Amino acid sequence: MAPRQDARHDAQPERARREIDTSVAHIARVYDYWLGGTSNYEADRQAATRAAEANPVFLQGVHGNRAFLGRVVRYLAAEAGIRQFLDIGSGIPDKGNTHQAAQAVAPDATVVYVDNDPVVLDAADRLLAASPRGVAYLDADAKDVSAIIGQASRTLDFSQPVAVLMIAALHCVPDEDDPWDVVARLSGSVRSGSYLALTHPSFDWNPGQAAAGVSRLNTVLAQRLTYRPREQVLRFFDGFELVPPGLVRAPEWRPDSAADAANPAGMWGGVAVKS
């Protein structure tokens, strides 16, 4: 693999100075609150509380989604031999981050995180100050594939396999922005032997309760969330071969324990390899 620049140097020093609107809830900060984090504001906490009142599964589901991320990254690093990870829509750094799971298996693993919430990026700067080599954050919108690939190329070698992670990210991309095309363009930027891993919430379980929860979020969030059925989530993997057990409810993807499998998270999850 060709040497890359020090992944901790992201050449975007202005990002921490972007204004943060604390009066409007943001999904990354709501998610942080559900995980027990502190990088959130009153608007985020109110949104999280009201949504969880309508759908209590949210609280357990975010932990189930985080556990899926850990299992997937360990699988990719240990069994698939992946050493490069592009984590898009990464959210606010918390315990169990992608680089922690990957570098616990392979200390030479490189991880590039992508997000565009100023709170995420401020938290990322603090994490990077104490992080090992091989970790970078990019300030970019998930839909801006050319910017993501261009900036990530400073750190990742796209002539070698890369794992693209979009964990609970694509429901933030509305149908009118064609999230399938976004994923297709990302997929076209990586070579054969690369992987795509994602989770996506759905109304396929407990539709009434799930709809009530997301409806409350959509009335106050800066962005609108779109839940999708299995057949639409499956389309994201076009051109890839799903790794067993395929596209399943995320807690049931290679669970470490019966408790993992029993988590009620109402989201699809899968991992696939590009042939």
Secondary structure, 3 states (H helix, E strand, C coil): CCCCCCCCCCCCHHHHHCCCCCCCECHHHHHHHHCCCCCCCHHHHHHHHHHHHHCCHHHHHHHHHHHHHHHHHHHHHHCCCCCEEEEECCCCCCCCCHHHHHHHHCCCCEEEEEECCHHHHHHHHHHHHHCCCCEEEEECCCCCHHHHHHHHCCCCCCCCCCEEEEECCHHHCCHHHCHHHHHHHHHHCCCCCCEEEEEEECCCCCHHHHHHHHHHHHCCECCCCCCCCHHHHHHHHCCEEECCCCCEEHHHCCCCCHHHHHCCCCEEEEEEEEC
